């Protein structure tokens, strides 16, 4: 080439050097080669695109495995991937040996490798010569590095001792994989077996609980911290004649015993046994030593993690109560599931407290946070609540005292105690097991839910106050209602409702579907219902444990179910609910409307439901506007589907009886009894000893015109 002439193309240069060019995209699974690379692969000398399977068919199987092992190592180290490859002909004979050099890259978005490299034919050195040994050693070392990288990653990801042992048992070392592995530990002056692979159950019993002074390789390694390599049965028998009869029946030919050392402390020994003779060259010893170090670190991490889990589980178990003896006429089931992050401790709790009156209290609460501090505060709040309840205070007084107590310990003293401004939500239910009467006080907590005997599920509106610990003088009004035979009360923390990206509304709909669909007998139905609720959120659970649950959970869960037994097996056809609306709680009228719609969720005529909701709103509003008393709402549905009767009664303590009026067109009130007369099938006013009650009835029909009337009446009102 004369000076000044243009440079030849890259392809011409590579062809002159007998060097081929190739490109491999693992995402597409295609390998593109130029004419020279195709010739080196034993194909016609022209550019071609091959599949991975077609390319693999041209290579020696061991070399293909080496390629796939070297590529991740080269990406991790940022180096070139260099491999010697044997090209095979159609009869399985080596056609030629080529050297491949490439610069691989990894695309995280596609989870794929891309390589651009060269192929160049090399002269295969004669076996047994210095050059031959050097070539083999270079390939083996690259395979060794890839193996150690993969082994290190797998052991680092193992989370338990069992998983570490499973990973160790599956390691395939380049060129000399063992077929029997045993991990020994040292406890006091005894050798113990932590785990094994490649042996039948009971085979290792003679080596378990062996004194460290025994003339056995693993015992010596645990004592001295120095590795022992035995290349043949004769060497084993010569060095350890006492324990050779124990090892002989396994039929192994070579053994390596290496110390498991962490931070300078030998925690045990690792045995790798081989069915073939191994010389234990310096390179092989280096691989075994490195694996032993990684194995020791993995076992140490797994042991620490398991101890931590045992500690946190023990802490939670100590803070959560047993439900106590069986209560006549009642059934109780509870679950606690901690969050999946950190130490797996948190502030949710439940409790069951015997009361001096012969009643008992059910408590579900949630201290803000998911850390050790939250767990500690939870324990303090639970103890304070039990103490105040045991003194015989009513639910409102119990929560008021606990709120004052929590405010004191979280806001700190002015002198030396720093403030930790945390609060807690709680629902406290006092239960009379004889009558089923419940008296509930609530502090910023989700409302309880009721599953009626016929399967109808409703959120039960209850009066409530601020979360505990915010205002030391907060007031907590109570709500009273009766749990009917066959009904189930559900108390839970918001973790059960909102886990999985749900808000309170969508989470409640999910739980409602589970409650409605569940079927169980009177004996075990409550326990299976508790499991179904937890499983519906994030998978299987076990009683009072943090055990077999999903690792990723967003919040703690505390759940308590209270069921009142019913006599016989027939499902009752009565739905009954009781609500109170105080003079200072007019906003609860909207809650009463929603509650009535839930009670009538399967009523055939939507128009009649609209009428009932309108009349309830009108009747309760009249009590709050025209009297100084609170309103008590009783709704009852009886009969079979298609022929049911709704009876709704609003009671107050006022003495004045309502009178039917004839308001003008511009009047803003006075239409209450007119609406009842217009929309109800039957109605009336009943004077009582103190106060009065106004009632109406609706009879279920397939098609009613009451809805249109209700709409017109609501617009006029």
C-alpha positions as CSV (number, residue, x, y, z in Angstrom):
1,X,0.0,0.0,0.0
2,X,1.5,3.3,-1.1
3,X,1.5,6.4,1.1
4,X,-1.6,8.5,0.6
5,X,-3.9,5.6,-0.5
6,X,-7.1,5.1,1.6
7,X,-6.9,2.6,4.4
8,X,-8.6,-0.8,3.7
9,X,-11.9,-1.6,5.4
10,X,-12.1,-3.4,8.7
11,X,-13.5,-6.5,7.0
12,X,-10.5,-6.6,4.6
13,X,-8.1,-6.3,7.5
14,X,-9.7,-9.1,9.5
15,X,-9.9,-11.3,6.5
16,X,-6.2,-10.8,5.8
17,X,-5.5,-11.8,9.4
18,X,-7.8,-14.9,9.1
19,X,-9.9,-13.4,11.8
20,X,-13.7,-13.6,11.8
21,X,-16.2,-11.2,13.3
22,X,-19.4,-12.2,15.2
23,X,-22.3,-10.6,17.1
24,X,-24.5,-12.4,19.7
25,X,-27.7,-10.9,21.3
26,X,-29.0,-13.3,24.0
27,X,-32.4,-11.5,24.0
28,X,-33.0,-12.3,20.4
29,X,-31.2,-15.7,20.7
30,X,-29.3,-15.0,17.4
31,X,-25.6,-15.1,16.4
32,X,-24.5,-13.2,13.3
33,X,-21.1,-14.1,11.8
34,X,-19.2,-12.8,8.8
35,X,-17.7,-14.9,6.0
36,X,-14.4,-15.7,7.8
37,X,-16.2,-16.6,11.1
38,X,-18.6,-18.8,9.2
39,X,-15.6,-20.6,7.6
40,X,-14.0,-21.2,11.0
41,X,-17.3,-22.7,12.3
42,X,-17.2,-25.2,9.4
43,X,-19.9,-23.4,7.3
44,X,-19.8,-22.0,3.8
45,X,-17.6,-18.8,3.8
46,X,-20.5,-16.2,3.6
47,X,-22.2,-14.0,6.2
48,X,-25.0,-15.8,8.0
49,X,-27.3,-15.5,11.0
50,X,-27.6,-18.6,13.3
51,X,-29.8,-19.4,16.2
52,X,-28.2,-20.2,19.5
53,X,-29.0,-23.9,19.0
54,X,-27.4,-23.9,15.6
55,X,-24.3,-22.3,17.0
56,X,-24.1,-24.6,20.0
57,X,-24.2,-27.6,17.6
58,X,-20.9,-26.5,16.0
59,X,-19.1,-26.3,19.4
60,X,-17.8,-28.8,21.9
61,X,-20.5,-29.0,24.8
62,X,-17.9,-28.2,27.5
63,X,-16.7,-25.1,25.6
64,X,-20.2,-23.8,25.3
65,X,-20.7,-24.2,29.1
66,X,-17.4,-22.3,29.6
67,X,-18.6,-19.5,27.4
68,X,-21.8,-19.0,29.3
69,X,-19.8,-19.1,32.6
70,X,-17.1,-16.6,31.5
71,X,-19.5,-14.0,30.1
72,X,-21.1,-12.9,33.5
73,X,-17.6,-12.9,35.1
74,X,-16.3,-10.6,32.3
75,X,-19.3,-8.2,32.7
76,X,-18.8,-8.1,36.5
77,X,-15.1,-7.4,36.2
78,X,-15.3,-5.1,33.1
79,X,-12.8,-7.2,31.2
80,X,-12.6,-9.1,27.9
81,X,-14.1,-12.6,27.7
82,X,-11.5,-14.9,26.2
83,X,-12.3,-18.6,25.5
84,X,-10.6,-21.4,23.5
85,X,-13.3,-23.2,21.6
86,X,-13.2,-26.6,19.8
87,X,-15.2,-26.6,16.6
88,X,-16.8,-29.9,15.9
89,X,-17.7,-31.5,12.6
90,X,-20.9,-33.4,11.8
91,X,-19.3,-36.7,13.0
92,X,-18.4,-35.2,16.5
93,X,-14.7,-34.8,15.7
94,X,-12.7,-31.7,16.5
95,X,-12.4,-29.7,13.3
96,X,-10.2,-26.9,14.6
97,X,-9.5,-24.9,17.7
98,X,-10.3,-21.2,17.7
99,X,-9.8,-18.4,20.2
100,X,-12.8,-16.1,20.9
101,X,-12.3,-12.6,22.3
102,X,-15.3,-10.4,23.0
103,X,-16.4,-7.4,25.1
104,X,-19.8,-8.4,26.6
105,X,-22.3,-5.9,28.0
106,X,-25.5,-6.4,30.0
107,X,-28.8,-4.6,29.5
108,X,-30.8,-4.6,32.7
109,X,-34.0,-3.4,31.0
110,X,-33.9,-6.5,28.7
111,X,-32.1,-8.8,31.2
112,X,-29.9,-9.8,28.3
113,X,-26.2,-9.9,27.2
114,X,-24.8,-8.5,24.0
115,X,-21.4,-9.5,22.7
116,X,-19.3,-8.4,19.7
117,X,-16.1,-10.4,19.3
118,X,-13.6,-12.1,17.0
119,X,-12.7,-15.7,16.1
120,X,-9.2,-16.7,15.2
121,X,-7.8,-20.1,14.6
122,X,-5.0,-21.3,16.9
123,X,-2.7,-24.3,16.8
124,X,-3.7,-26.8,19.5
125,X,-0.6,-27.7,21.5
126,X,0.3,-31.4,21.8
127,X,-1.1,-33.0,25.0
128,X,1.5,-33.5,27.8
129,X,3.8,-30.7,26.5
130,X,4.4,-27.5,28.5
131,X,2.3,-25.5,26.1
132,X,-0.6,-28.0,26.4
133,X,-0.6,-27.9,30.1
134,X,-0.5,-24.1,30.1
135,X,-3.5,-23.9,27.7
136,X,-5.5,-26.3,29.8
137,X,-4.6,-24.5,33.0
138,X,-5.7,-21.1,31.6
139,X,-9.1,-22.5,30.6
140,X,-9.6,-24.2,33.9
141,X,-8.8,-21.0,35.8
142,X,-11.3,-19.0,33.9
143,X,-14.0,-21.7,34.6
144,X,-12.9,-21.6,38.3
145,X,-13.4,-17.8,38.5
146,X,-16.8,-18.1,36.9
147,X,-17.7,-20.9,39.3
148,X,-16.6,-18.9,42.4
149,X,-18.5,-15.9,41.3
150,X,-21.7,-17.9,40.9
151,X,-21.2,-19.8,44.2
152,X,-20.5,-16.5,46.1
153,X,-23.7,-15.0,44.8
154,X,-25.8,-18.1,45.6
155,X,-24.4,-18.4,49.1
156,X,-24.9,-14.6,49.8
157,X,-28.5,-14.9,48.9
158,X,-29.3,-17.9,51.1
159,X,-31.4,-16.8,54.1
160,X,-31.4,-19.8,56.3
161,X,-29.1,-22.6,57.4
162,X,-31.1,-25.1,55.4
163,X,-30.9,-23.0,52.3
164,X,-27.1,-22.5,52.7
165,X,-26.7,-26.3,52.9
166,X,-28.9,-26.8,49.8
167,X,-26.8,-24.3,47.8
168,X,-23.6,-26.0,49.0
169,X,-24.9,-29.4,48.0
170,X,-25.7,-28.2,44.5
171,X,-22.3,-26.6,43.8
172,X,-20.6,-28.1,40.7
173,X,-16.9,-27.4,41.0
174,X,-14.9,-27.3,37.7
175,X,-13.3,-30.6,37.1
176,X,-13.5,-32.2,40.6
177,X,-17.0,-31.9,42.0
178,X,-17.6,-33.8,45.3
179,X,-20.5,-36.2,45.7
180,X,-20.6,-36.1,49.5
181,X,-20.7,-33.0,51.7
182,X,-20.9,-32.7,55.5
183,X,-20.9,-29.5,57.6
184,X,-19.7,-30.1,61.1
185,X,-20.1,-27.8,64.0
186,X,-18.3,-27.6,67.4
187,X,-20.3,-27.3,70.6
188,X,-18.2,-27.4,73.7
189,X,-15.9,-30.4,73.4
190,X,-18.2,-32.2,70.9
191,X,-18.4,-32.4,67.1
192,X,-21.9,-32.0,65.8
193,X,-23.4,-32.3,62.3
194,X,-25.1,-29.2,61.1
195,X,-26.1,-30.6,57.7
196,X,-25.1,-33.1,55.0
197,X,-25.6,-33.8,51.3
198,X,-25.1,-37.0,49.4
199,X,-25.7,-39.4,52.3
200,X,-28.7,-41.5,53.4
201,X,-30.5,-40.5,56.6
202,X,-28.7,-42.0,59.5
203,X,-25.4,-42.6,57.6
204,X,-23.7,-39.9,59.6
205,X,-24.9,-40.9,63.0
206,X,-21.5,-42.5,64.0
207,X,-19.9,-39.0,63.5
208,X,-22.5,-37.0,65.5
209,X,-21.6,-35.9,69.0
210,X,-18.1,-37.2,68.5
211,X,-15.5,-35.8,71.1
212,X,-13.1,-33.3,69.5
213,X,-10.2,-35.2,70.9
214,X,-11.1,-38.2,68.6
215,X,-8.5,-39.1,65.9
216,X,-10.9,-38.0,63.1
217,X,-10.0,-35.4,60.4
218,X,-13.0,-33.1,61.0
219,X,-12.3,-33.1,64.8
220,X,-8.7,-32.2,64.1
221,X,-9.7,-29.4,61.8
222,X,-12.2,-28.0,64.4
223,X,-9.4,-28.2,67.0
224,X,-6.5,-26.7,65.1
225,X,-8.2,-24.6,62.3
226,X,-5.9,-26.2,59.7
227,X,-7.2,-28.1,56.6
228,X,-6.6,-31.8,56.0
229,X,-6.4,-33.2,52.5
230,X,-6.4,-37.0,51.9
231,X,-5.8,-38.0,48.3
232,X,-6.4,-41.7,48.6
233,X,-7.9,-44.4,50.9
234,X,-4.4,-45.5,51.8
235,X,-3.4,-42.1,53.0
236,X,-6.6,-41.9,55.1
237,X,-6.0,-45.3,56.7
238,X,-2.4,-44.4,57.4
239,X,-3.1,-41.0,59.1
240,X,-6.3,-41.9,60.8
241,X,-6.4,-45.6,61.5
242,X,-8.9,-45.3,64.4
243,X,-11.7,-43.8,62.4
244,X,-10.9,-45.3,59.0
245,X,-13.4,-48.2,59.5
246,X,-16.1,-45.5,59.9
247,X,-15.3,-43.9,56.5
248,X,-14.4,-47.0,54.5
249,X,-18.1,-48.2,53.9
250,X,-18.9,-45.0,51.9
251,X,-16.5,-46.0,49.1
252,X,-14.9,-42.6,48.6
253,X,-11.4,-42.2,47.1
254,X,-10.4,-38.7,48.3
255,X,-11.4,-36.3,51.1
256,X,-10.9,-32.6,51.9
257,X,-11.6,-31.3,55.4
258,X,-11.5,-27.5,55.6
259,X,-12.0,-25.2,58.6
260,X,-15.1,-22.9,58.7
261,X,-13.6,-19.7,60.0
262,X,-15.3,-16.4,60.6
263,X,-13.5,-13.4,62.2
264,X,-10.6,-15.6,63.2
265,X,-12.9,-18.1,65.0
266,X,-13.2,-21.7,63.8
267,X,-16.9,-22.6,64.0
268,X,-16.6,-26.1,62.5
269,X,-15.4,-28.0,59.6
270,X,-16.5,-28.8,56.0
271,X,-15.9,-32.2,54.4
272,X,-15.9,-32.6,50.7
273,X,-15.6,-36.3,49.6
274,X,-14.9,-37.6,46.1
275,X,-15.6,-40.9,44.4
276,X,-12.5,-40.4,42.2
277,X,-8.9,-39.7,43.1
278,X,-8.1,-36.0,43.5
279,X,-4.5,-34.8,43.7
280,X,-5.5,-31.6,45.5
281,X,-3.2,-29.3,43.4
282,X,-2.6,-25.8,44.6
283,X,-5.4,-24.5,42.3
284,X,-7.8,-27.1,43.6
285,X,-7.0,-26.3,47.2
286,X,-7.5,-22.6,46.5
287,X,-11.0,-23.3,45.1
288,X,-11.9,-25.5,48.2
289,X,-10.5,-22.9,50.6
290,X,-12.4,-20.1,49.0
291,X,-15.7,-22.1,49.0
292,X,-15.1,-22.9,52.7
293,X,-14.7,-19.3,53.6
294,X,-17.8,-18.3,51.7
295,X,-19.7,-21.2,53.3
296,X,-18.6,-20.1,56.8
297,X,-19.7,-16.6,56.2
298,X,-23.1,-17.7,54.8
299,X,-23.7,-20.0,57.8
300,X,-22.7,-17.3,60.2
301,X,-25.2,-14.8,58.5
302,X,-27.9,-17.4,58.4
303,X,-27.4,-18.3,62.1
304,X,-27.5,-14.7,63.1
305,X,-30.7,-14.1,61.1
306,X,-32.4,-17.2,62.5
307,X,-31.4,-16.1,66.1
308,X,-32.9,-12.7,65.3
309,X,-36.1,-14.2,64.0
310,X,-36.4,-16.4,67.1
311,X,-35.8,-13.4,69.3
312,X,-38.4,-11.2,67.7
313,X,-41.0,-14.1,67.5
314,X,-40.4,-14.7,71.2
315,X,-40.8,-11.0,71.9
316,X,-44.1,-10.9,70.1
317,X,-45.4,-14.1,71.6
318,X,-44.6,-12.9,75.1
319,X,-46.6,-9.7,74.4
320,X,-49.6,-11.4,72.9
321,X,-52.1,-13.2,75.1
322,X,-53.7,-16.6,75.0
323,X,-57.4,-16.3,74.6
324,X,-58.1,-18.1,77.9
325,X,-60.7,-20.7,78.7
326,X,-63.8,-21.3,76.5
327,X,-66.6,-18.9,77.2
328,X,-70.1,-20.5,77.4
329,X,-72.2,-19.4,74.4
330,X,-69.3,-17.6,72.8
331,X,-66.4,-18.4,70.4
332,X,-63.3,-16.3,70.0
333,X,-60.5,-16.5,67.4
334,X,-57.5,-14.2,67.0
335,X,-54.5,-13.8,64.7
336,X,-51.4,-11.6,64.8
337,X,-49.2,-11.2,61.8
338,X,-46.1,-8.9,62.0
339,X,-44.8,-6.8,59.1
340,X,-42.3,-8.5,56.8
341,X,-39.6,-5.8,57.1
342,X,-36.8,-5.2,59.6
343,X,-37.0,-7.1,62.9
344,X,-40.6,-8.2,62.2
345,X,-41.9,-6.4,65.3
346,X,-44.5,-3.7,65.5
347,X,-47.2,-2.0,67.4
348,X,-50.4,-4.0,66.6
349,X,-51.9,-6.1,69.4
350,X,-55.0,-7.8,70.6
351,X,-56.1,-8.8,74.1
352,X,-58.8,-10.5,76.0
353,X,-59.4,-9.2,79.6
354,X,-61.6,-10.9,82.2
355,X,-63.6,-8.2,84.1
356,X,-64.8,-8.2,87.7
357,X,-68.4,-8.1,86.6
358,X,-68.1,-11.6,85.1
359,X,-68.0,-10.0,81.6
360,X,-64.9,-9.9,79.5
361,X,-63.3,-7.3,77.2
362,X,-61.9,-7.7,73.7
363,X,-59.2,-5.2,72.6
364,X,-57.5,-4.5,69.3
365,X,-55.0,-1.7,69.0
366,X,-52.2,-0.3,66.9
367,X,-49.3,1.8,68.1
368,X,-47.8,4.1,65.4
369,X,-44.7,2.6,63.9
370,X,-43.1,-0.8,63.0
371,X,-40.0,-0.8,65.2
372,X,-38.7,-1.9,68.6
373,X,-39.9,1.4,70.1
374,X,-43.4,0.7,68.8
375,X,-43.4,-2.8,70.2
376,X,-42.2,-1.5,73.6
377,X,-45.0,1.2,73.7
378,X,-47.5,-1.5,72.7
379,X,-46.5,-3.6,75.7
380,X,-46.8,-0.6,78.0
381,X,-50.2,0.4,76.6
382,X,-51.5,-3.1,76.8
383,X,-50.5,-3.5,80.4
384,X,-52.0,-0.1,81.3
385,X,-55.3,-1.0,79.6
386,X,-55.5,-4.4,81.3
387,X,-54.9,-2.6,84.7
388,X,-57.6,0.0,84.1
389,X,-60.1,-2.6,82.8
390,X,-59.4,-4.9,85.8
391,X,-60.4,-2.1,88.1
392,X,-63.9,-2.2,86.7
393,X,-64.0,1.0,84.7
394,X,-66.4,1.4,81.8
395,X,-65.0,1.4,78.3
396,X,-65.0,5.2,77.9
397,X,-63.1,5.6,81.2
398,X,-60.6,2.9,80.3
399,X,-59.7,4.6,77.0
400,X,-59.6,8.0,78.6
401,X,-57.1,6.8,81.3
402,X,-55.0,5.0,78.7
403,X,-54.9,8.1,76.5
404,X,-53.6,10.2,79.4
405,X,-51.0,7.5,80.3
406,X,-49.7,7.3,76.7
407,X,-49.6,11.1,76.4
408,X,-47.4,11.2,79.5
409,X,-44.8,8.7,78.3
410,X,-44.6,9.9,74.7
411,X,-44.5,13.6,75.3
412,X,-41.7,13.2,77.8
413,X,-40.7,15.2,80.9
414,X,-39.4,18.7,80.5
415,X,-36.1,17.8,82.3
416,X,-34.3,14.9,80.7
417,X,-36.7,12.7,78.8
418,X,-37.0,13.4,75.0
419,X,-40.4,13.5,73.5
420,X,-41.4,10.6,71.2
421,X,-44.7,11.9,69.8
422,X,-46.5,8.7,69.0
423,X,-50.1,7.8,69.2
424,X,-52.2,4.6,69.2
425,X,-55.6,3.6,67.8
426,X,-57.8,1.2,69.7
427,X,-61.2,-0.4,69.8
428,X,-62.4,-1.7,73.2
429,X,-65.5,-3.9,73.4
430,X,-67.0,-5.0,76.8
431,X,-69.0,-8.2,76.2
432,X,-71.7,-9.8,78.3
433,X,-71.6,-13.5,77.3
434,X,-75.1,-14.2,78.7
435,X,-77.0,-11.6,76.8
436,X,-74.6,-10.9,73.9
437,X,-74.7,-7.2,74.8
438,X,-71.7,-5.2,73.6
439,X,-70.5,-1.8,74.8
440,X,-67.8,-0.4,72.5
441,X,-65.5,2.6,72.8
442,X,-63.3,3.5,69.9
443,X,-60.1,5.7,69.6
444,X,-59.4,6.6,66.0
445,X,-59.7,2.9,65.0
446,X,-61.6,1.3,62.1
447,X,-65.2,0.4,63.0
448,X,-66.0,-3.2,63.8
449,X,-67.9,-5.4,61.3
450,X,-70.8,-7.7,61.8
451,X,-71.5,-10.9,59.9
452,X,-75.1,-11.8,60.6
453,X,-76.5,-15.3,60.9
454,X,-77.8,-15.3,57.3
455,X,-74.4,-14.2,55.9
456,X,-75.1,-10.5,55.6
457,X,-72.0,-8.5,56.4
458,X,-72.1,-4.8,57.5
459,X,-69.6,-2.3,58.9
460,X,-71.1,-1.4,62.3
461,X,-70.8,2.4,62.9
462,X,-69.7,3.2,66.4
463,X,-69.0,6.4,68.3
464,X,-65.4,7.3,68.5
465,X,-62.8,9.8,69.8
466,X,-59.2,10.8,69.0
467,X,-56.4,8.3,68.9
468,X,-54.8,7.6,72.2
469,X,-52.0,9.8,73.4
470,X,-52.9,13.0,71.4
471,X,-55.2,14.8,73.9
472,X,-54.9,13.7,77.6
473,X,-58.5,15.1,78.1
474,X,-60.1,13.4,75.2
475,X,-63.5,11.9,75.5
476,X,-64.6,8.5,74.2
477,X,-68.3,7.9,73.8
478,X,-69.6,4.4,73.8
479,X,-72.0,2.5,71.5
480,X,-74.2,-0.3,72.8
481,X,-75.8,-3.1,70.7
482,X,-76.4,-6.8,71.0
483,X,-74.7,-9.6,69.2
484,X,-77.5,-11.9,68.1
485,X,-77.2,-15.8,68.1
486,X,-75.2,-16.9,65.0
487,X,-73.6,-13.5,64.5
488,X,-69.9,-12.8,64.3
489,X,-68.1,-9.6,65.3
490,X,-64.8,-8.7,63.6
491,X,-62.2,-6.3,65.1
492,X,-59.0,-5.7,63.2
493,X,-56.3,-3.2,62.6
494,X,-55.9,-1.3,59.3
495,X,-53.2,-3.6,58.2
496,X,-55.8,-6.3,57.3
497,X,-57.8,-3.7,55.4
498,X,-55.2,-1.8,53.5
499,X,-52.5,-4.3,52.7
500,X,-51.9,-4.9,49.0
501,X,-52.4,-1.3,47.8
502,X,-56.0,-1.0,49.0
503,X,-57.5,1.9,50.7
504,X,-60.1,1.7,53.4
505,X,-63.0,1.4,50.9
506,X,-61.6,-1.1,48.5
507,X,-59.9,-3.1,51.3
508,X,-63.2,-3.3,53.2
509,X,-65.0,-4.6,50.0
510,X,-62.3,-7.3,49.7
511,X,-62.8,-8.4,53.4
512,X,-66.6,-8.3,53.0
513,X,-66.5,-10.7,50.1
514,X,-64.4,-13.1,52.1
515,X,-66.8,-12.9,55.1
516,X,-69.8,-13.4,52.9
517,X,-68.3,-16.3,51.0
518,X,-67.0,-18.2,54.0
519,X,-68.9,-21.3,55.2
520,X,-67.9,-23.2,58.3
521,X,-69.5,-25.3,61.0
522,X,-70.3,-23.9,64.5
523,X,-67.2,-25.6,66.0
524,X,-64.4,-24.8,63.7
525,X,-65.9,-22.1,61.5
526,X,-64.4,-19.2,63.4
527,X,-60.9,-20.5,63.2
528,X,-61.2,-21.2,59.5
529,X,-62.7,-17.8,58.9
530,X,-59.7,-16.1,60.6
531,X,-57.4,-18.1,58.4
532,X,-59.4,-17.2,55.3
533,X,-59.3,-13.5,56.1
534,X,-55.5,-13.5,56.6
535,X,-54.9,-15.7,53.5
536,X,-57.1,-13.4,51.4
537,X,-54.6,-10.6,52.2
538,X,-51.2,-12.2,51.6
539,X,-51.2,-16.0,51.9
540,X,-51.2,-18.7,54.5
541,X,-50.7,-18.1,58.2
542,X,-50.4,-20.1,61.4
543,X,-51.8,-19.3,64.8
544,X,-50.0,-16.6,66.8
545,X,-46.8,-16.9,64.7
546,X,-44.7,-15.0,62.2
547,X,-44.0,-18.3,60.4
548,X,-44.9,-19.2,56.8
549,X,-45.9,-15.8,55.5
550,X,-44.9,-13.8,52.6
551,X,-41.7,-11.8,53.1
552,X,-43.2,-8.5,51.8
553,X,-45.9,-7.1,54.1
554,X,-46.7,-3.5,54.4
555,X,-48.2,-3.4,57.9
556,X,-48.8,-5.5,61.0
557,X,-52.2,-7.2,61.3
558,X,-54.2,-7.9,64.4
559,X,-57.5,-9.7,64.1
560,X,-60.1,-10.8,66.6
561,X,-63.4,-12.6,65.8
562,X,-66.2,-13.0,68.4
563,X,-69.1,-15.3,67.5
564,X,-72.2,-16.0,69.5
565,X,-73.4,-19.5,69.3
566,X,-76.9,-20.3,68.1
567,X,-79.0,-23.3,69.1
568,X,-79.7,-25.9,66.5
569,X,-78.5,-25.9,62.9
570,X,-81.2,-23.9,61.1
571,X,-80.1,-20.5,59.8
572,X,-82.4,-17.8,61.2
573,X,-84.2,-15.5,58.9
574,X,-84.1,-12.4,61.1
575,X,-81.7,-9.5,60.6
576,X,-81.6,-7.0,63.4
577,X,-79.5,-4.0,64.0
578,X,-79.5,-1.2,66.6
579,X,-78.0,2.3,66.2
580,X,-78.0,5.4,68.4
581,X,-77.6,9.0,67.1
582,X,-76.8,11.6,69.8
583,X,-77.8,15.2,69.8
584,X,-74.2,16.3,69.2
585,X,-73.7,13.8,66.4
586,X,-75.9,14.8,63.5
587,X,-73.2,13.7,61.1
588,X,-74.0,10.1,62.1
589,X,-77.3,10.3,60.2
590,X,-75.4,9.7,57.0
591,X,-73.8,6.7,58.7
592,X,-77.3,5.4,59.6
593,X,-78.4,5.7,56.0
594,X,-75.4,3.7,54.8
595,X,-75.9,1.1,57.5
596,X,-79.5,0.6,56.4
597,X,-78.5,0.2,52.8
598,X,-76.0,-2.5,53.8
599,X,-78.7,-4.2,55.9
600,X,-81.0,-4.3,52.8
601,X,-78.2,-5.1,50.3
602,X,-80.2,-8.0,48.8
603,X,-83.6,-6.5,49.0
604,X,-85.4,-7.2,45.7
605,X,-86.8,-3.7,45.1
606,X,-84.2,-0.9,45.0
607,X,-87.1,1.6,45.0
608,X,-88.2,0.4,48.4
609,X,-84.6,0.6,49.7
610,X,-84.6,4.3,48.6
611,X,-87.9,4.9,50.4
612,X,-86.6,3.3,53.6
613,X,-83.4,5.3,53.6
614,X,-85.3,8.6,53.0
615,X,-87.8,7.8,55.9
616,X,-84.9,6.9,58.3
617,X,-83.2,10.2,57.5
618,X,-86.4,12.1,58.0
619,X,-87.3,10.4,61.3
620,X,-83.9,10.7,63.0
621,X,-83.5,14.3,61.9
622,X,-87.0,15.1,63.4
623,X,-85.8,13.7,66.7
624,X,-82.7,15.8,66.8
625,X,-84.4,19.0,65.6
626,X,-87.7,18.9,67.6
627,X,-86.5,17.3,70.9
628,X,-83.6,17.4,73.3
629,X,-83.1,13.7,73.3
630,X,-81.0,11.2,71.4
631,X,-82.4,8.9,68.7
632,X,-82.3,5.1,69.0
633,X,-82.8,3.3,65.7
634,X,-83.9,-0.3,65.5
635,X,-84.2,-2.1,62.1
636,X,-85.4,-5.6,61.7
637,X,-85.8,-7.8,58.6
638,X,-87.9,-11.0,58.9
639,X,-89.3,-13.6,56.5
640,X,-88.1,-15.4,53.4
641,X,-86.5,-13.7,50.4
642,X,-89.3,-12.2,48.2
643,X,-91.7,-11.9,51.0
644,X,-89.8,-10.2,53.7
645,X,-90.8,-7.4,56.1
646,X,-88.7,-4.5,57.1
647,X,-89.8,-2.9,60.5
648,X,-87.9,0.2,61.4
649,X,-88.5,2.0,64.7
650,X,-86.9,5.3,66.0
651,X,-87.2,5.8,69.7
652,X,-86.5,9.0,71.7
653,X,-87.1,10.2,75.3
654,X,-89.2,13.2,74.3
655,X,-92.7,13.5,75.6
656,X,-94.3,15.4,72.7
657,X,-96.1,13.1,70.2
658,X,-95.8,14.0,66.5
659,X,-98.8,15.4,64.7
660,X,-99.6,15.3,61.0
661,X,-99.3,18.8,59.5
662,X,-100.3,20.4,56.2
663,X,-97.4,22.6,55.3
664,X,-97.6,25.2,52.5
665,X,-95.5,24.9,49.3
666,X,-92.8,27.2,50.7
667,X,-92.6,25.5,54.2
668,X,-89.2,24.0,55.1
669,X,-90.5,21.4,57.5
670,X,-93.7,19.6,58.6
671,X,-93.7,16.8,56.0
672,X,-92.3,13.9,58.1
673,X,-95.5,12.0,58.8
674,X,-96.8,12.8,55.3
675,X,-93.8,11.0,53.8
676,X,-94.3,8.0,56.1
677,X,-97.9,7.8,55.2
678,X,-97.1,8.1,51.5
679,X,-94.2,5.6,51.3
680,X,-94.7,3.0,54.1
681,X,-97.0,0.0,54.0
682,X,-97.8,0.5,57.7
683,X,-96.8,3.0,60.3
684,X,-97.6,4.2,63.8
685,X,-96.6,6.1,66.9
686,X,-96.3,4.3,70.2
687,X,-96.0,6.3,73.5
688,X,-93.8,4.7,76.1
689,X,-93.2,5.2,79.8
690,X,-90.5,7.7,79.0
691,X,-90.6,9.0,75.5
692,X,-92.1,7.5,72.3
693,X,-91.3,5.5,69.2
694,X,-92.3,6.1,65.6
695,X,-92.3,3.0,63.4
696,X,-93.0,2.0,59.8
697,X,-93.0,-1.3,57.8
698,X,-92.2,-2.1,54.2
699,X,-93.2,-5.4,52.6
700,X,-90.9,-6.7,49.9
701,X,-92.4,-6.8,46.4
702,X,-90.9,-7.6,43.0
703,X,-91.7,-4.1,41.5
704,X,-92.6,-1.1,43.6
705,X,-93.4,2.4,42.7
706,X,-92.2,3.6,46.0
707,X,-88.8,4.6,44.6
708,X,-90.3,7.2,42.2
709,X,-92.4,8.5,45.1
710,X,-89.3,8.6,47.3
711,X,-87.4,10.5,44.7
712,X,-90.2,13.1,44.3
713,X,-90.6,13.3,48.1
714,X,-86.9,13.8,48.7
715,X,-86.8,16.6,46.1
716,X,-89.8,18.3,47.7
717,X,-88.3,17.9,51.2
